[in-house]
Amino acid sequence: MPLVVPGITSKDDSASKTEEWTNKLVGKKIGESSDAITFAKADLPKETRVIEPGSMVTKDFKPDRLNVHLKEDGTVSHVDHQ
């Protein structure tokens, strides 16, 4: 039986969720409907905040919250869970 050490040999759940959302969103814009270059805002998780450049955000830690960071042109630059 393989040794499983949380955070070392097993993949962290929030890291896998972040990777999944990174693959879905980076390079796309957030809009009302989905297509090749846009992702529908309604399809984001309930606990999501879209952060535009220069926006002020709180630093409270919510591991289930998806933070979607936008570039100046409105495309997603990166995502994280905090």
HTML snippet that shows the backbone in 3Dmol.js (N, CA, C, O; Angstrom):
<script src="https://3Dmol.org/build/3Dmol-min.js"></script>
<div id="view" style="width:600px;height:400px;position:relative"></div>
<script>
const pdb = `
ATOM      1  N   MET A   1       0.858  -1.175   0.000  1.00  0.00           N
ATOM      2  CA  MET A   1       0.000   0.000   0.000  1.00  0.00           C
ATOM      3  C   MET A   1       0.900   1.233   0.000  1.00  0.00           C
ATOM      4  O   MET A   1       1.840   1.313   0.791  1.00  0.00           O
ATOM      5  N   PRO A   2       0.615   2.213  -0.898  1.00  0.00           N
ATOM      6  CA  PRO A   2       1.463   3.402  -0.961  1.00  0.00           C
ATOM      7  C   PRO A   2       1.271   4.316   0.240  1.00  0.00           C
ATOM      8  O   PRO A   2       0.187   4.390   0.818  1.00  0.00           O
ATOM      9  N   LEU A   3       2.323   4.995   0.594  1.00  0.00           N
ATOM     10  CA  LEU A   3       2.280   5.965   1.687  1.00  0.00           C
ATOM     11  C   LEU A   3       1.661   7.257   1.174  1.00  0.00           C
ATOM     12  O   LEU A   3       2.086   7.781   0.144  1.00  0.00           O
ATOM     13  N   VAL A   4       0.661   7.775   1.881  1.00  0.00           N
ATOM     14  CA  VAL A   4       0.022   9.031   1.508  1.00  0.00           C
ATOM     15  C   VAL A   4       0.216  10.023   2.645  1.00  0.00           C
ATOM     16  O   VAL A   4      -0.267   9.813   3.757  1.00  0.00           O
ATOM     17  N   VAL A   5       0.926  11.103   2.353  1.00  0.00           N
ATOM     18  CA  VAL A   5       1.167  12.154   3.328  1.00  0.00           C
ATOM     19  C   VAL A   5       0.485  13.419   2.804  1.00  0.00           C
ATOM     20  O   VAL A   5       0.896  13.959   1.777  1.00  0.00           O
ATOM     21  N   PRO A   6      -0.562  13.900   3.504  1.00  0.00           N
ATOM     22  CA  PRO A   6      -1.280  15.078   3.015  1.00  0.00           C
ATOM     23  C   PRO A   6      -0.357  16.250   2.735  1.00  0.00           C
ATOM     24  O   PRO A   6       0.499  16.594   3.550  1.00  0.00           O
ATOM     25  N   GLY A   7      -0.545  16.861   1.568  1.00  0.00           N
ATOM     26  CA  GLY A   7       0.256  18.016   1.190  1.00  0.00           C
ATOM     27  C   GLY A   7       1.599  17.673   0.579  1.00  0.00           C
ATOM     28  O   GLY A   7       2.262  18.547   0.020  1.00  0.00           O
ATOM     29  N   ILE A   8       2.020  16.405   0.675  1.00  0.00           N
ATOM     30  CA  ILE A   8       3.306  16.013   0.102  1.00  0.00           C
ATOM     31  C   ILE A   8       3.102  15.020  -1.030  1.00  0.00           C
ATOM     32  O   ILE A   8       3.499  15.278  -2.166  1.00  0.00           O
ATOM     33  N   THR A   9       2.483  13.884  -0.724  1.00  0.00           N
ATOM     34  CA  THR A   9       2.282  12.876  -1.760  1.00  0.00           C
ATOM     35  C   THR A   9       0.869  12.863  -2.310  1.00  0.00           C
ATOM     36  O   THR A   9       0.614  12.211  -3.323  1.00  0.00           O
ATOM     37  N   SER A  10      -0.048  13.560  -1.676  1.00  0.00           N
ATOM     38  CA  SER A  10      -1.408  13.642  -2.196  1.00  0.00           C
ATOM     39  C   SER A  10      -1.639  15.062  -2.698  1.00  0.00           C
ATOM     40  O   SER A  10      -1.087  16.016  -2.150  1.00  0.00           O
ATOM     41  N   LYS A  11      -2.436  15.198  -3.713  1.00  0.00           N
ATOM     42  CA  LYS A  11      -2.710  16.509  -4.267  1.00  0.00           C
ATOM     43  C   LYS A  11      -3.714  17.241  -3.379  1.00  0.00           C
ATOM     44  O   LYS A  11      -4.773  16.705  -3.052  1.00  0.00           O
ATOM     45  N   ASP A  12      -3.377  18.459  -2.996  1.00  0.00           N
ATOM     46  CA  ASP A  12      -4.252  19.293  -2.176  1.00  0.00           C
ATOM     47  C   ASP A  12      -5.525  19.596  -2.956  1.00  0.00           C
ATOM     48  O   ASP A  12      -5.460  19.945  -4.134  1.00  0.00           O
ATOM     49  N   ASP A  13      -6.682  19.465  -2.311  1.00  0.00           N
ATOM     50  CA  ASP A  13      -7.956  19.662  -2.993  1.00  0.00           C
ATOM     51  C   ASP A  13      -8.084  21.070  -3.554  1.00  0.00           C
ATOM     52  O   ASP A  13      -8.544  21.233  -4.684  1.00  0.00           O
ATOM     53  N   SER A  14      -7.691  22.092  -2.803  1.00  0.00           N
ATOM     54  CA  SER A  14      -7.815  23.452  -3.318  1.00  0.00           C
ATOM     55  C   SER A  14      -6.864  23.680  -4.481  1.00  0.00           C
ATOM     56  O   SER A  14      -7.184  24.439  -5.396  1.00  0.00           O
ATOM     57  N   ALA A  15      -5.696  23.035  -4.462  1.00  0.00           N
ATOM     58  CA  ALA A  15      -4.751  23.158  -5.578  1.00  0.00           C
ATOM     59  C   ALA A  15      -5.331  22.538  -6.839  1.00  0.00           C
ATOM     60  O   ALA A  15      -5.171  23.089  -7.928  1.00  0.00           O
ATOM     61  N   SER A  16      -6.002  21.399  -6.707  1.00  0.00           N
ATOM     62  CA  SER A  16      -6.593  20.768  -7.887  1.00  0.00           C
ATOM     63  C   SER A  16      -7.770  21.583  -8.403  1.00  0.00           C
ATOM     64  O   SER A  16      -7.977  21.668  -9.613  1.00  0.00           O
ATOM     65  N   LYS A  17      -8.557  22.195  -7.487  1.00  0.00           N
ATOM     66  CA  LYS A  17      -9.656  23.058  -7.912  1.00  0.00           C
ATOM     67  C   LYS A  17      -9.111  24.295  -8.616  1.00  0.00           C
ATOM     68  O   LYS A  17      -9.659  24.723  -9.632  1.00  0.00           O
ATOM     69  N   THR A  18      -8.037  24.870  -8.085  1.00  0.00           N
ATOM     70  CA  THR A  18      -7.426  26.046  -8.698  1.00  0.00           C
ATOM     71  C   THR A  18      -6.920  25.704 -10.091  1.00  0.00           C
ATOM     72  O   THR A  18      -7.119  26.471 -11.033  1.00  0.00           O
ATOM     73  N   GLU A  19      -6.272  24.563 -10.224  1.00  0.00           N
ATOM     74  CA  GLU A  19      -5.763  24.136 -11.531  1.00  0.00           C
ATOM     75  C   GLU A  19      -6.918  23.941 -12.528  1.00  0.00           C
ATOM     76  O   GLU A  19      -6.815  24.328 -13.692  1.00  0.00           O
ATOM     77  N   GLU A  20      -8.002  23.344 -12.060  1.00  0.00           N
ATOM     78  CA  GLU A  20      -9.165  23.126 -12.913  1.00  0.00           C
ATOM     79  C   GLU A  20      -9.735  24.457 -13.411  1.00  0.00           C
ATOM     80  O   GLU A  20     -10.009  24.606 -14.602  1.00  0.00           O
ATOM     81  N   TRP A  21      -9.912  25.421 -12.505  1.00  0.00           N
ATOM     82  CA  TRP A  21     -10.461  26.717 -12.907  1.00  0.00           C
ATOM     83  C   TRP A  21      -9.464  27.516 -13.739  1.00  0.00           C
ATOM     84  O   TRP A  21      -9.868  28.280 -14.616  1.00  0.00           O
ATOM     85  N   THR A  22      -8.180  27.353 -13.481  1.00  0.00           N
ATOM     86  CA  THR A  22      -7.163  28.009 -14.306  1.00  0.00           C
ATOM     87  C   THR A  22      -7.304  27.552 -15.756  1.00  0.00           C
ATOM     88  O   THR A  22      -7.289  28.369 -16.677  1.00  0.00           O
ATOM     89  N   ASN A  23      -7.442  26.246 -15.949  1.00  0.00           N
ATOM     90  CA  ASN A  23      -7.584  25.704 -17.302  1.00  0.00           C
ATOM     91  C   ASN A  23      -8.853  26.188 -17.987  1.00  0.00           C
ATOM     92  O   ASN A  23      -8.869  26.359 -19.206  1.00  0.00           O
ATOM     93  N   LYS A  24      -9.913  26.410 -17.224  1.00  0.00           N
ATOM     94  CA  LYS A  24     -11.182  26.853 -17.806  1.00  0.00           C
ATOM     95  C   LYS A  24     -11.204  28.346 -18.131  1.00  0.00           C
ATOM     96  O   LYS A  24     -11.841  28.757 -19.101  1.00  0.00           O
ATOM     97  N   LEU A  25     -10.508  29.169 -17.324  1.00  0.00           N
ATOM     98  CA  LEU A  25     -10.719  30.611 -17.392  1.00  0.00           C
ATOM     99  C   LEU A  25      -9.586  31.456 -17.969  1.00  0.00           C
ATOM    100  O   LEU A  25      -9.857  32.462 -18.624  1.00  0.00           O
ATOM    101  N   VAL A  26      -8.340  31.084 -17.748  1.00  0.00           N
ATOM    102  CA  VAL A  26      -7.232  31.962 -18.138  1.00  0.00           C
ATOM    103  C   VAL A  26      -7.257  32.237 -19.645  1.00  0.00           C
ATOM    104  O   VAL A  26      -7.329  31.321 -20.465  1.00  0.00           O
ATOM    105  N   GLY A  27      -7.196  33.516 -19.976  1.00  0.00           N
ATOM    106  CA  GLY A  27      -7.222  33.950 -21.371  1.00  0.00           C
ATOM    107  C   GLY A  27      -8.615  34.278 -21.881  1.00  0.00           C
ATOM    108  O   GLY A  27      -8.759  34.801 -22.986  1.00  0.00           O
ATOM    109  N   LYS A  28      -9.646  33.978 -21.093  1.00  0.00           N
ATOM    110  CA  LYS A  28     -11.029  34.265 -21.503  1.00  0.00           C
ATOM    111  C   LYS A  28     -11.539  35.504 -20.773  1.00  0.00           C
ATOM    112  O   LYS A  28     -10.947  35.954 -19.793  1.00  0.00           O
ATOM    113  N   LYS A  29     -12.639  36.038 -21.267  1.00  0.00           N
ATOM    114  CA  LYS A  29     -13.323  37.137 -20.596  1.00  0.00           C
ATOM    115  C   LYS A  29     -14.522  36.568 -19.859  1.00  0.00           C
ATOM    116  O   LYS A  29     -15.016  35.497 -20.212  1.00  0.00           O
ATOM    117  N   ILE A  30     -14.993  37.269 -18.840  1.00  0.00           N
ATOM    118  CA  ILE A  30     -16.172  36.867 -18.085  1.00  0.00           C
ATOM    119  C   ILE A  30     -17.352  37.666 -18.645  1.00  0.00           C
ATOM    120  O   ILE A  30     -17.306  38.895 -18.709  1.00  0.00           O
ATOM    121  N   GLY A  31     -18.408  36.954 -19.049  1.00  0.00           N
ATOM    122  CA  GLY A  31     -19.556  37.631 -19.639  1.00  0.00           C
ATOM    123  C   GLY A  31     -20.861  36.963 -19.276  1.00  0.00           C
ATOM    124  O   GLY A  31     -20.931  36.175 -18.333  1.00  0.00           O
ATOM    125  N   GLU A  32     -21.894  37.285 -20.032  1.00  0.00           N
ATOM    126  CA  GLU A  32     -23.230  36.745 -19.768  1.00  0.00           C
ATOM    127  C   GLU A  32     -23.417  35.336 -20.307  1.00  0.00           C
ATOM    128  O   GLU A  32     -24.208  34.569 -19.757  1.00  0.00           O
ATOM    129  N   SER A  33     -22.700  34.975 -21.381  1.00  0.00           N
ATOM    130  CA  SER A  33     -22.836  33.640 -21.962  1.00  0.00           C
ATOM    131  C   SER A  33     -21.459  33.095 -22.323  1.00  0.00           C
ATOM    132  O   SER A  33     -20.493  33.852 -22.417  1.00  0.00           O
ATOM    133  N   SER A  34     -21.369  31.786 -22.524  1.00  0.00           N
ATOM    134  CA  SER A  34     -20.097  31.136 -22.836  1.00  0.00           C
ATOM    135  C   SER A  34     -19.938  30.944 -24.334  1.00  0.00           C
ATOM    136  O   SER A  34     -20.893  30.614 -25.038  1.00  0.00           O
ATOM    137  N   ASP A  35     -18.719  31.153 -24.809  1.00  0.00           N
ATOM    138  CA  ASP A  35     -18.330  30.793 -26.166  1.00  0.00           C
ATOM    139  C   ASP A  35     -16.822  30.555 -26.151  1.00  0.00           C
ATOM    140  O   ASP A  35     -16.251  30.342 -25.081  1.00  0.00           O
ATOM    141  N   ALA A  36     -16.173  30.586 -27.291  1.00  0.00           N
ATOM    142  CA  ALA A  36     -14.747  30.259 -27.358  1.00  0.00           C
ATOM    143  C   ALA A  36     -13.865  31.227 -26.572  1.00  0.00           C
ATOM    144  O   ALA A  36     -12.809  30.836 -26.074  1.00  0.00           O
ATOM    145  N   ILE A  37     -14.290  32.492 -26.455  1.00  0.00           N
ATOM    146  CA  ILE A  37     -13.453  33.484 -25.770  1.00  0.00           C
ATOM    147  C   ILE A  37     -14.086  34.069 -24.510  1.00  0.00           C
ATOM    148  O   ILE A  37     -13.494  34.939 -23.870  1.00  0.00           O
ATOM    149  N   THR A  38     -15.276  33.606 -24.148  1.00  0.00           N
ATOM    150  CA  THR A  38     -15.991  34.137 -22.990  1.00  0.00           C
ATOM    151  C   THR A  38     -16.501  33.001 -22.116  1.00  0.00           C
ATOM    152  O   THR A  38     -16.932  31.964 -22.621  1.00  0.00           O
ATOM    153  N   PHE A  39     -16.451  33.201 -20.799  1.00  0.00           N
ATOM    154  CA  PHE A  39     -16.993  32.242 -19.838  1.00  0.00           C
ATOM    155  C   PHE A  39     -18.152  32.916 -19.120  1.00  0.00           C
ATOM    156  O   PHE A  39     -18.021  34.045 -18.647  1.00  0.00           O
ATOM    157  N   ALA A  40     -19.286  32.226 -19.037  1.00  0.00           N
ATOM    158  CA  ALA A  40     -20.487  32.802 -18.419  1.00  0.00           C
ATOM    159  C   ALA A  40     -20.300  32.976 -16.913  1.00  0.00           C
ATOM    160  O   ALA A  40     -19.920  32.040 -16.209  1.00  0.00           O
ATOM    161  N   LYS A  41     -20.569  34.174 -16.438  1.00  0.00           N
ATOM    162  CA  LYS A  41     -20.458  34.475 -15.011  1.00  0.00           C
ATOM    163  C   LYS A  41     -21.377  33.570 -14.190  1.00  0.00           C
ATOM    164  O   LYS A  41     -21.041  33.198 -13.066  1.00  0.00           O
ATOM    165  N   ALA A  42     -22.541  33.213 -14.754  1.00  0.00           N
ATOM    166  CA  ALA A  42     -23.500  32.358 -14.053  1.00  0.00           C
ATOM    167  C   ALA A  42     -22.950  30.955 -13.801  1.00  0.00           C
ATOM    168  O   ALA A  42     -23.437  30.255 -12.913  1.00  0.00           O
ATOM    169  N   ASP A  43     -21.940  30.534 -14.570  1.00  0.00           N
ATOM    170  CA  ASP A  43     -21.355  29.200 -14.414  1.00  0.00           C
ATOM    171  C   ASP A  43     -20.200  29.157 -13.410  1.00  0.00           C
ATOM    172  O   ASP A  43     -19.623  28.096 -13.170  1.00  0.00           O
ATOM    173  N   LEU A  44     -19.869  30.297 -12.831  1.00  0.00           N
ATOM    174  CA  LEU A  44     -18.829  30.339 -11.799  1.00  0.00           C
ATOM    175  C   LEU A  44     -19.410  29.842 -10.481  1.00  0.00           C
ATOM    176  O   LEU A  44     -20.622  29.908 -10.279  1.00  0.00           O
ATOM    177  N   PRO A  45     -18.557  29.341  -9.576  1.00  0.00           N
ATOM    178  CA  PRO A  45     -19.056  28.913  -8.263  1.00  0.00           C
ATOM    179  C   PRO A  45     -19.711  30.080  -7.518  1.00  0.00           C
ATOM    180  O   PRO A  45     -19.430  31.247  -7.788  1.00  0.00           O
ATOM    181  N   LYS A  46     -20.590  29.732  -6.574  1.00  0.00           N
ATOM    182  CA  LYS A  46     -21.297  30.754  -5.788  1.00  0.00           C
ATOM    183  C   LYS A  46     -20.311  31.684  -5.081  1.00  0.00           C
ATOM    184  O   LYS A  46     -20.489  32.902  -5.087  1.00  0.00           O
ATOM    185  N   GLU A  47     -19.287  31.117  -4.481  1.00  0.00           N
ATOM    186  CA  GLU A  47     -18.272  31.906  -3.758  1.00  0.00           C
ATOM    187  C   GLU A  47     -17.156  32.321  -4.725  1.00  0.00           C
ATOM    188  O   GLU A  47     -16.058  31.765  -4.689  1.00  0.00           O
ATOM    189  N   THR A  48     -17.442  33.291  -5.578  1.00  0.00           N
ATOM    190  CA  THR A  48     -16.455  33.796  -6.535  1.00  0.00           C
ATOM    191  C   THR A  48     -16.419  35.303  -6.452  1.00  0.00           C
ATOM    192  O   THR A  48     -17.456  35.949  -6.302  1.00  0.00           O
ATOM    193  N   ARG A  49     -15.220  35.868  -6.549  1.00  0.00           N
ATOM    194  CA  ARG A  49     -15.145  37.312  -6.724  1.00  0.00           C
ATOM    195  C   ARG A  49     -14.225  37.592  -7.907  1.00  0.00           C
ATOM    196  O   ARG A  49     -13.134  37.033  -8.025  1.00  0.00           O
ATOM    197  N   VAL A  50     -14.697  38.468  -8.768  1.00  0.00           N
ATOM    198  CA  VAL A  50     -13.942  38.876  -9.945  1.00  0.00           C
ATOM    199  C   VAL A  50     -13.205  40.152  -9.570  1.00  0.00           C
ATOM    200  O   VAL A  50     -13.820  41.146  -9.183  1.00  0.00           O
ATOM    201  N   ILE A  51     -11.888  40.117  -9.687  1.00  0.00           N
ATOM    202  CA  ILE A  51     -11.048  41.222  -9.230  1.00  0.00           C
ATOM    203  C   ILE A  51     -10.433  41.927 -10.436  1.00  0.00           C
ATOM    204  O   ILE A  51      -9.613  41.358 -11.157  1.00  0.00           O
ATOM    205  N   GLU A  52     -10.842  43.164 -10.635  1.00  0.00           N
ATOM    206  CA  GLU A  52     -10.324  43.974 -11.731  1.00  0.00           C
ATOM    207  C   GLU A  52      -9.040  44.665 -11.285  1.00  0.00           C
ATOM    208  O   GLU A  52      -8.825  44.844 -10.087  1.00  0.00           O
ATOM    209  N   PRO A  53      -8.170  45.062 -12.242  1.00  0.00           N
ATOM    210  CA  PRO A  53      -6.925  45.742 -11.878  1.00  0.00           C
ATOM    211  C   PRO A  53      -7.199  46.978 -11.030  1.00  0.00           C
ATOM    212  O   PRO A  53      -8.068  47.786 -11.356  1.00  0.00           O
ATOM    213  N   GLY A  54      -6.457  47.117  -9.949  1.00  0.00           N
ATOM    214  CA  GLY A  54      -6.605  48.262  -9.063  1.00  0.00           C
ATOM    215  C   GLY A  54      -7.721  48.155  -8.047  1.00  0.00           C
ATOM    216  O   GLY A  54      -7.903  49.050  -7.222  1.00  0.00           O
ATOM    217  N   SER A  55      -8.475  47.055  -8.100  1.00  0.00           N
ATOM    218  CA  SER A  55      -9.570  46.882  -7.139  1.00  0.00           C
ATOM    219  C   SER A  55      -9.027  46.607  -5.749  1.00  0.00           C
ATOM    220  O   SER A  55      -7.997  45.953  -5.588  1.00  0.00           O
ATOM    221  N   MET A  56      -9.733  47.112  -4.749  1.00  0.00           N
ATOM    222  CA  MET A  56      -9.376  46.803  -3.372  1.00  0.00           C
ATOM    223  C   MET A  56     -10.162  45.560  -2.958  1.00  0.00           C
ATOM    224  O   MET A  56     -11.348  45.435  -3.263  1.00  0.00           O
ATOM    225  N   VAL A  57      -9.495  44.649  -2.264  1.00  0.00           N
ATOM    226  CA  VAL A  57     -10.152  43.433  -1.797  1.00  0.00           C
ATOM    227  C   VAL A  57      -9.789  43.190  -0.342  1.00  0.00           C
ATOM    228  O   VAL A  57      -8.738  43.622   0.132  1.00  0.00           O
ATOM    229  N   THR A  58     -10.669  42.498   0.354  1.00  0.00           N
ATOM    230  CA  THR A  58     -10.376  42.129   1.732  1.00  0.00           C
ATOM    231  C   THR A  58      -9.387  40.977   1.738  1.00  0.00           C
ATOM    232  O   THR A  58      -9.276  40.251   0.750  1.00  0.00           O
ATOM    233  N   LYS A  59      -8.676  40.802   2.825  1.00  0.00           N
ATOM    234  CA  LYS A  59      -7.677  39.742   2.948  1.00  0.00           C
ATOM    235  C   LYS A  59      -8.161  38.592   3.818  1.00  0.00           C
ATOM    236  O   LYS A  59      -7.360  37.771   4.264  1.00  0.00           O
ATOM    237  N   ASP A  60      -9.476  38.527   4.064  1.00  0.00           N
ATOM    238  CA  ASP A  60      -9.993  37.411   4.852  1.00  0.00           C
ATOM    239  C   ASP A  60      -9.803  36.117   4.068  1.00  0.00           C
ATOM    240  O   ASP A  60      -9.920  36.102   2.843  1.00  0.00           O
ATOM    241  N   PHE A  61      -9.510  35.041   4.777  1.00  0.00           N
ATOM    242  CA  PHE A  61      -9.209  33.763   4.139  1.00  0.00           C
ATOM    243  C   PHE A  61     -10.451  32.896   4.071  1.00  0.00           C
ATOM    244  O   PHE A  61     -11.018  32.525   5.099  1.00  0.00           O
ATOM    245  N   LYS A  62     -10.870  32.577   2.864  1.00  0.00           N
ATOM    246  CA  LYS A  62     -11.989  31.662   2.620  1.00  0.00           C
ATOM    247  C   LYS A  62     -11.491  30.645   1.592  1.00  0.00           C
ATOM    248  O   LYS A  62     -11.479  30.945   0.398  1.00  0.00           O
ATOM    249  N   PRO A  63     -11.085  29.464   2.019  1.00  0.00           N
ATOM    250  CA  PRO A  63     -10.462  28.509   1.096  1.00  0.00           C
ATOM    251  C   PRO A  63     -11.371  28.036  -0.032  1.00  0.00           C
ATOM    252  O   PRO A  63     -10.877  27.533  -1.041  1.00  0.00           O
ATOM    253  N   ASP A  64     -12.682  28.183   0.111  1.00  0.00           N
ATOM    254  CA  ASP A  64     -13.593  27.761  -0.951  1.00  0.00           C
ATOM    255  C   ASP A  64     -13.921  28.890  -1.930  1.00  0.00           C
ATOM    256  O   ASP A  64     -14.613  28.671  -2.924  1.00  0.00           O
ATOM    257  N   ARG A  65     -13.427  30.085  -1.650  1.00  0.00           N
ATOM    258  CA  ARG A  65     -13.726  31.218  -2.532  1.00  0.00           C
ATOM    259  C   ARG A  65     -12.754  31.235  -3.711  1.00  0.00           C
ATOM    260  O   ARG A  65     -11.540  31.137  -3.533  1.00  0.00           O
ATOM    261  N   LEU A  66     -13.306  31.361  -4.911  1.00  0.00           N
ATOM    262  CA  LEU A  66     -12.508  31.477  -6.126  1.00  0.00           C
ATOM    263  C   LEU A  66     -12.309  32.952  -6.434  1.00  0.00           C
ATOM    264  O   LEU A  66     -13.276  33.697  -6.590  1.00  0.00           O
ATOM    265  N   ASN A  67     -11.053  33.368  -6.519  1.00  0.00           N
ATOM    266  CA  ASN A  67     -10.722  34.732  -6.924  1.00  0.00           C
ATOM    267  C   ASN A  67     -10.294  34.700  -8.380  1.00  0.00           C
ATOM    268  O   ASN A  67      -9.351  33.995  -8.740  1.00  0.00           O
ATOM    269  N   VAL A  68     -10.983  35.461  -9.217  1.00  0.00           N
ATOM    270  CA  VAL A  68     -10.676  35.540 -10.640  1.00  0.00           C
ATOM    271  C   VAL A  68     -10.059  36.912 -10.895  1.00  0.00           C
ATOM    272  O   VAL A  68     -10.733  37.933 -10.755  1.00  0.00           O
ATOM    273  N   HIS A  69      -8.789  36.938 -11.265  1.00  0.00           N
ATOM    274  CA  HIS A  69      -8.059  38.187 -11.481  1.00  0.00           C
ATOM    275  C   HIS A  69      -8.066  38.529 -12.969  1.00  0.00           C
ATOM    276  O   HIS A  69      -7.728  37.697 -13.812  1.00  0.00           O
ATOM    277  N   LEU A  70      -8.457  39.770 -13.279  1.00  0.00           N
ATOM    278  CA  LEU A  70      -8.534  40.216 -14.669  1.00  0.00           C
ATOM    279  C   LEU A  70      -7.367  41.121 -15.027  1.00  0.00           C
ATOM    280  O   LEU A  70      -6.806  41.799 -14.167  1.00  0.00           O
ATOM    281  N   LYS A  71      -7.006  41.124 -16.306  1.00  0.00           N
ATOM    282  CA  LYS A  71      -6.025  42.070 -16.849  1.00  0.00           C
ATOM    283  C   LYS A  71      -6.767  43.339 -17.247  1.00  0.00           C
ATOM    284  O   LYS A  71      -7.993  43.401 -17.155  1.00  0.00           O
ATOM    285  N   GLU A  72      -6.026  44.346 -17.687  1.00  0.00           N
ATOM    286  CA  GLU A  72      -6.615  45.617 -18.114  1.00  0.00           C
ATOM    287  C   GLU A  72      -7.635  45.436 -19.231  1.00  0.00           C
ATOM    288  O   GLU A  72      -8.628  46.162 -19.284  1.00  0.00           O
ATOM    289  N   ASP A  73      -7.400  44.464 -20.135  1.00  0.00           N
ATOM    290  CA  ASP A  73      -8.314  44.258 -21.267  1.00  0.00           C
ATOM    291  C   ASP A  73      -9.519  43.392 -20.911  1.00  0.00           C
ATOM    292  O   ASP A  73     -10.349  43.105 -21.774  1.00  0.00           O
ATOM    293  N   GLY A  74      -9.625  42.969 -19.640  1.00  0.00           N
ATOM    294  CA  GLY A  74     -10.776  42.198 -19.189  1.00  0.00           C
ATOM    295  C   GLY A  74     -10.623  40.695 -19.287  1.00  0.00           C
ATOM    296  O   GLY A  74     -11.537  39.959 -18.915  1.00  0.00           O
ATOM    297  N   THR A  75      -9.483  40.219 -19.782  1.00  0.00           N
ATOM    298  CA  THR A  75      -9.268  38.776 -19.831  1.00  0.00           C
ATOM    299  C   THR A  75      -8.728  38.294 -18.491  1.00  0.00           C
ATOM    300  O   THR A  75      -8.102  39.056 -17.754  1.00  0.00           O
ATOM    301  N   VAL A  76      -8.974  37.033 -18.184  1.00  0.00           N
ATOM    302  CA  VAL A  76      -8.529  36.446 -16.915  1.00  0.00           C
ATOM    303  C   VAL A  76      -7.020  36.204 -16.978  1.00  0.00           C
ATOM    304  O   VAL A  76      -6.526  35.548 -17.896  1.00  0.00           O
ATOM    305  N   SER A  77      -6.297  36.739 -15.996  1.00  0.00           N
ATOM    306  CA  SER A  77      -4.845  36.530 -15.931  1.00  0.00           C
ATOM    307  C   SER A  77      -4.505  35.306 -15.099  1.00  0.00           C
ATOM    308  O   SER A  77      -3.629  34.523 -15.467  1.00  0.00           O
ATOM    309  N   HIS A  78      -5.206  35.139 -13.963  1.00  0.00           N
ATOM    310  CA  HIS A  78      -4.977  33.983 -13.109  1.00  0.00           C
ATOM    311  C   HIS A  78      -6.124  33.858 -12.111  1.00  0.00           C
ATOM    312  O   HIS A  78      -6.927  34.776 -11.941  1.00  0.00           O
ATOM    313  N   VAL A  79      -6.181  32.696 -11.454  1.00  0.00           N
ATOM    314  CA  VAL A  79      -7.189  32.458 -10.426  1.00  0.00           C
ATOM    315  C   VAL A  79      -6.500  31.868  -9.197  1.00  0.00           C
ATOM    316  O   VAL A  79      -5.418  31.288  -9.295  1.00  0.00           O
ATOM    317  N   ASP A  80      -7.144  32.025  -8.038  1.00  0.00           N
ATOM    318  CA  ASP A  80      -6.653  31.382  -6.819  1.00  0.00           C
ATOM    319  C   ASP A  80      -7.822  31.168  -5.861  1.00  0.00           C
ATOM    320  O   ASP A  80      -8.893  31.752  -6.023  1.00  0.00           O
ATOM    321  N   HIS A  81      -7.597  30.335  -4.878  1.00  0.00           N
ATOM    322  CA  HIS A  81      -8.600  30.089  -3.826  1.00  0.00           C
ATOM    323  C   HIS A  81      -8.069  30.680  -2.527  1.00  0.00           C
ATOM    324  O   HIS A  81      -7.018  30.264  -2.039  1.00  0.00           O
ATOM    325  N   GLN A  82      -8.794  31.654  -1.961  1.00  0.00           N
ATOM    326  CA  GLN A  82      -8.410  32.267  -0.693  1.00  0.00           C
ATOM    327  C   GLN A  82      -9.627  32.825  -0.023  1.00  0.00           C
ATOM    328  O   GLN A  82      -9.528  33.390   1.066  1.00  0.00           O
TER     329      GLN A  82
END
`;
const viewer = $3Dmol.createViewer("view");
viewer.addModel(pdb, "pdb");
viewer.setStyle({}, {cartoon: {color: "spectrum"}});
viewer.zoomTo();
viewer.render();
</script>
